[in-house]
Amino acid sequence: MTVRQLRLAVTADDYEAALRFYRDVLGLTEQATYHRPDGDGRVTILEAGRATLELIEPSYAEYIDDVEVGRRVAGHVRVAFEVEDSAAATARAAEAGLEVIAEPRRTPWDSLNARVDGPAHLQLTIFQELGESAQ
């Protein structure tokens, strides 16, 4: 068996705010939108580039939070988006009304990471690769 796609499905109480943030602020492109037959509800699929699944032991998750934020703040799920400019993306998130938990800071992994309290109760890492991993 070969996995062909990783799709993160998020239920958002404020669908419009979540759509505006992920589409208009982060720049994810719409692939498709589907409506219920009765018109009450919809789903929008947004393209987010390459997907990976990070499995993290609790002690390492604590370490990541300490590096990015300075204290343990994330739950079991945190979504990370690689962007070209993490400082600009974090500023756009703040302008869109999201709470910035931690401004961008350089990590031991040679990336510039920020933490944002995102729509639909998701904690987001917005990161920019700096060293040899940068493209």
C-alpha positions in Angstrom: 0.0 0.0 0.0 1.2 3.5 -0.8 -0.2 6.7 0.7 -0.8 9.2 -2.0 -1.9 12.2 0.1 -2.1 13.5 3.6 -5.2 15.6 4.2 -5.8 17.4 7.5 -9.5 17.8 8.0 -10.5 20.6 10.4 -14.0 21.4 11.6 -14.2 25.2 12.0 -17.0 26.8 14.0 -16.2 30.1 12.2 -15.7 28.7 8.8 -15.5 32.1 7.0 -12.8 33.4 9.4 -10.8 30.2 9.0 -11.1 30.3 5.2 -10.1 33.9 5.1 -7.0 33.2 7.2 -5.8 30.1 5.4 -6.6 31.3 1.9 -6.1 35.1 2.1 -3.5 35.5 4.8 -1.4 32.4 4.4 -2.0 32.1 0.6 -3.2 28.6 0.4 -5.0 28.1 -3.0 -8.5 26.6 -3.3 -8.7 23.2 -5.0 -12.4 22.6 -4.6 -15.5 23.5 -2.6 -18.4 21.2 -2.0 -21.8 22.0 -0.5 -24.3 19.8 1.2 -27.3 18.9 -1.0 -29.6 20.9 1.3 -27.2 23.9 1.1 -26.5 23.8 4.9 -22.7 23.5 5.1 -19.6 23.2 2.9 -16.1 22.0 2.8 -13.2 23.8 1.0 -10.0 21.9 0.1 -6.9 24.1 0.2 -3.6 23.3 -1.4 -0.8 23.5 1.2 2.2 22.2 -0.7 4.0 19.1 0.4 2.7 17.3 3.5 4.6 15.3 6.1 3.5 13.7 9.3 5.7 14.4 12.4 5.4 11.9 15.2 6.8 13.5 18.4 7.5 12.0 21.8 6.1 14.1 24.6 9.5 15.1 26.0 10.6 16.3 22.5 7.3 18.2 22.1 8.1 20.0 25.3 11.6 20.8 23.9 10.1 22.2 20.7 7.7 24.4 22.7 10.5 25.6 24.9 12.6 26.6 21.8 9.7 28.2 19.9 7.8 29.8 22.8 9.7 29.5 26.0 7.2 27.2 27.7 4.9 24.3 27.1 1.8 25.5 25.2 0.8 23.1 22.5 -1.7 20.3 22.7 -1.5 17.0 20.9 -1.8 18.6 17.5 0.1 21.5 16.1 0.1 22.5 12.4 3.3 23.9 10.9 3.4 25.9 7.7 6.7 26.6 5.9 6.6 30.1 4.3 9.2 32.3 2.5 9.2 35.0 5.2 8.0 34.0 8.7 8.2 37.5 10.1 5.9 38.9 7.3 3.5 35.9 7.6 3.4 36.4 11.4 2.7 40.1 11.0 -0.2 39.3 8.5 -1.6 36.8 11.0 -1.6 39.4 13.7 -3.2 42.0 11.4 -5.9 39.3 10.7 -6.7 39.3 14.4 -4.9 36.1 15.4 -3.0 36.0 18.7 0.8 35.7 18.3 2.0 33.4 21.0 5.7 33.9 20.1 7.4 36.1 17.5 9.8 34.5 15.0 12.9 33.2 16.7 15.9 31.2 15.3 15.8 27.6 16.3 18.6 25.0 16.7 17.2 23.5 13.4 18.3 26.6 11.5 14.8 27.9 10.9 12.9 31.0 12.0 9.8 29.9 13.8 6.8 31.8 15.2 3.8 30.4 17.0 0.2 31.6 16.4 -3.1 30.7 17.9 -4.9 29.9 14.6 -8.5 29.6 13.6 -10.5 26.5 14.4 -8.6 26.0 17.7 -5.3 25.0 15.9 -2.0 26.1 17.2 0.2 27.0 14.3 4.0 27.2 13.8 4.9 29.5 10.9 8.5 28.8 9.9 11.1 29.8 7.4 14.1 27.6 6.6 17.3 29.6 6.9 20.3 27.3 6.2 21.1 24.7 3.6 17.4 23.5 3.8 16.2 26.9 2.5 15.1 26.8 -1.1 
